[in-house]
């Protein structure tokens, strides 16, 4: 089956620290992979995506590389800001289906 | 662009009542989905559609119905509300594989409480 596993949170960092949020997946075929961000009281926003192995998605200083050999899509940012505090969701979309399967979400708290 | 519009934003229902959560998108997206978000459980897929007239069940479809008569609209019907359906509901739409819009755009959500 298809599933996504994220590291448990909350993750608490100081401003300008390096961020890694781990995400691994199980899927049949060749899924597309996504990171979404949810700020308090809001809906989800697409942060970045990768549609095939070795693709690197990037946006707003965040990056993630689609690693087929390790079935991973870890989210990284070199220097976090207080405004990055949010819940981050890793997700996969199997093949050409309409389904989007989410991980549990990881809460990031950045302190000044 | 309005994107994905959900109404209402908040709703309180009594057990046994029925209602329809509305979802509309103006991006001409083929794919649309409904999710519910519960604390500690992430987002779970209720129903989804790959085009007008085509729908399918997701992970937690029981107690919900959908239909897709137009590309723009994808309403979610609660047939007989139960307290277990208290949740935040999100509608989302996406373009086809290979399109720049291939990544779901989410609405702002409907917070539903069933008492």
Interface residues (C-beta under 8 A of the other chain):
Chain A: X32 X34 X36 X42 X43 X44 X45 X46 X49 X51 X89 X96 X97 X98 X99 X100 X101 X102 X103 X104 X105
Chain B: X31 X32 X33 X35 X40 X41 X42 X43 X44 X45 X48 X49 X50 X56 X58 X90 X92 X94 X97 X102 X103 X104 X105 X106 X107 X108 X109
